[in-house]
């Protein structure tokens, strides 16, 4: 038999495969402002020309980087040169928007539903000289300083859009995240060039789940390729890892199981918090600045930026060691991703693939329940990789294994008891028990964690506690709305019922995920057959 035709066919197939793979390969990421116009960027940030460092990160230069830097070099030796004037002449700087004032007497639900158009953006085309990345379809932003879409925020925003019957907007936003997976091989923290080096908690599979409640199994078939890409991104580097070793976001535990951590591809100060990160690294001269920067960035990928969860010493941000911690919420989310991949593969007729992802999900579930369950204390906890032990403090992240159905009934009950004793307050669920001045600590409560708690506890028939948390948080939101006419990013839940504080920037109005969770809780806790407009309609 002549093998040449067969070899020629194989070669042609290989070439075609390579061409398809090249066509589908993620696009080269555009460089962030701190690299594109580095010396100018650093000087502006060092002089604190803007109160918020994110402002200049979001500014759009009027020239390409080389021409801009050449112009700046010439300008500096001219009489009368002033940096503020140069920036004003050569950049379009984002301006603060006009505060949205709701009509008098508007109910909480009506206010939120009136906000959806206010928070919707469309950026099919953008100025390539700026940091904003285009997206093919409209999207909802959180509000305030957050002028772009954010990954994990958006799931909770989608809950509210679904409550409002805005399913086309839900589909558009899921399509945008699928497009980013195709374009970049990951979903970035937000659609800015300076966010491309990290992602955020992997909620894409939950978005697909939500859309499937409206569209059925077709949603799983449609997004199966992107679900695979999401999983590959988080598991990159797993092959060949020896026990106790880590690579990027993957950790091979000492018992051989695979779990994940947060990470960032860059180990430099964050573009949007550049001088803050320089200052933080300077407080710990015994640590390499690059490691501090990496841990700060990984903390930003977690969405909990920042929290005592990641700190070796709760009062010292410089003690952050995010990359040395295996988080319980991240691994619960990846369990859900693997379960969803198994389901999507089954409905697509990919049976072998479905079995493989189901096997991975079961292995992860066993690892979570072995390594991230603290039997002595009776709750789920992050794991300290260096010490090989659970982190000691209870946090609201302990409820993710309930929400995503990793826990057994005994673990769920014990976790619920611990949460009731330590985290429940008059205004809802605390984030942690530590009061450190960080925004993801006490006395703050965040809308997404209220939803995780309520929905997760209900899945294990802890209905009384679920309702208590949900009703108390709704009353907090209602109190602030009645007093100030707005929803905000985070709330104080220790009984004073106000906007939350702490962190790196002032409290933001808007606010995407607070809006979404409030509508979802109004729907969930309202009496059957009734439409609740405000927290007072829900009852006890």
Residue, then its C-alpha position, 0 to 999 in steps of 0.5 A: x500500500x502506498x502511504x504517501x496519499x495517507x501522509x499527505x492527508x495527515x499533513x493537510x489535516x495537521x495544517x488545517x488544524x493549525x490554521x483553525x487553532x491559530x484563528x481561535x487563539x486568544x488575541x494579543x493583549x493590549x498593554x496597560x497605561x503603566x507600560x505604554x506611557x510609563x515615565x509619564x504615568x509614574x510621574x502623574x501618579x507620584x504627584x497625586x494629580x488626581x484624588x483617585x489613581x484610577x482616574x488617570x488609568x482611565x484617561x485617554x491620550x490624544x496621541x500614540x504612546x511614542x508621540x505622547x512621550x516625545x511631546x512630554x520630553x520636549x514640553x518639560x524643558x519649555x518655559x512655563x511647563x506644568x504637569x497639570x496643564x500638560x495632562x489637561x491638554x493631552x488627555x481626555x480625563x473621565x469626569x464624574x457623572x451627574x448623580x441620579x436623583x429618583x422621582x419623589x416617592x418612588x418605591x425601592x423596586x421602581x428605583x432599581x428598575x429605573x436605574x438599569x438604563x442609567x447604568x447601561x453602556x455600549x462600547x462596540x468601538x473604543x479609542x485604542x489609545x485608552x485602557x477601555x476594551x471594547x465589548x460587542x453588546x451593551x452591558x451594565x456597569x456597577x456605577x460611580x468610579x466603576x465605569x466598566x463591566x466587572x466579572x463577578x459583580x455581573x452575576x449578581x447584576x444579572x439576577x436583578x435583570x432577570x427579576x426585571x424580565x430583561x432577558x435580552x440584557x442577560x443574554x447580551x452580557x453572557x455573550x460579552x463574557x463568552x466573547x472575552x473568553x474567545x478573545x483573551x482566553x479568560x474573563x478579565x477582572x474588568x474590560x480595561x487593559x490593566x485588568x487583563x493580567x487577572x480574572x475574578x471569581x469564576x461565575x461564568x458557569x452560574x451565568x449560563x445556569x441562570x440563562x438556562x432557566x429561561x432558554x433551557x439546555x440550548x444555553x449549555x450547548x451554546x456556551x460549552x466551548x467557552x466553559x471549556x476555555x474558562x476551565x483551561x484558564x484556571x487549570x493551566x499548569x496542572x500537568x506535572x505538578x508534584x505534591x506541595x507545588x503550585x503553578x499560577x492558579x493551580x495547587x497540587x496539595x500534599x495528598x495529590x489532589x488539585x485545588x486552586x488559588x488566586x494569582x496575577x500574571x504581573x508582579x508590579x503595583x496595580x495600575x489603578x492603585x499604583x502609589x498605594x501599592x508602592x506605599x504598602x510594599x514599603x511597610x514590609x522591608x523584609x519582603x520582596x516588593x514583587x511578592x507584595x505586589x503579586x499578593x495585592x493583585x491576587x487579592x484583587x482577583x479574589x474580589x475581596x480587596x482587601x480583607x483579613x482573609x489574606x493577611x497574616x496580621x489582620x491590621x497590616x495590609x503589607x502582611x498579605x499572602x493571598x497566593x499562599x492561601x487556598x480559598x474555599x469560595x474559589x474552589x466551590x465555584x470551580x466545582x460548579x464549573x466542572x459540574x456545569x461542564x459535565x452537564x453541558x457536555x452531556x446535552x451536547x452528546x459528548x459523553x466521554x467528556x461529561x464523564x471526565x468533568x464529572x470525575x474532576x468535580x467529584x475529586x474536587x468535592x472530596x478535596x474541599x470536604x477534606x482539606x477546607x473543612x475544619x472539623x474541630x470548629x465546624x465550618x469551611x475555611x481557607x487553607x494556609x498552604x505554608x502551614x498546612x492548616x485551615x485559616x482560623x477565622x470564620x468568614x462569609x466565604x464559608x457559605x459557598x459550599x452550601x450555595x454550590x452544594x458541596x456540603x453534606x447535611x451535617x456540615x451545612x447545619x454546623x456551618x449555619x450554627x457558626x454563622x448564626x453565632x458569629x456573623x449575623x447582625x441586626x442589618x444582615x450578614x457580616x463579611x468577617x468578624x475582624x474590624x481592620x479598616x479593610x472594606x471586606x471586613x466588619x462592620x461591612x456586609x456586601x450584597x453578593x454575600x447576602x445572596x450566597x447566604x440566603x440561597x445557600x442556607x435555603x438549599x439545606x432547609x435552614x430557612x429561618x436563618x436564611x430569611x433572617x439574614x435576607x430580611x435584615x439586609x433588605x431593611x438596611x438597604x431600604x433605610x439607606x434608600x429612604x434617607x439618601x435616595x440611593x443604593x450603595x456598593x456596601x453597607x454597615x450591618x452592625x445595626x447602624x444601617x448606613x453605607x459601608x466604609x474602609x478600603x482604598x476609595x470612597x463609598x460608591x453609589x449605583x450600585x450594580x450588584x446591590x440593585x440585583x441582589x435587592x430585587x432577587x431578595x424581594x422576589x425570594x422572600x415575598x409571599x407567594x403570589x405577591x409582588x414586593x415593592x419595598x422591604x416593608x412588603x416582605x414582612x418578618 
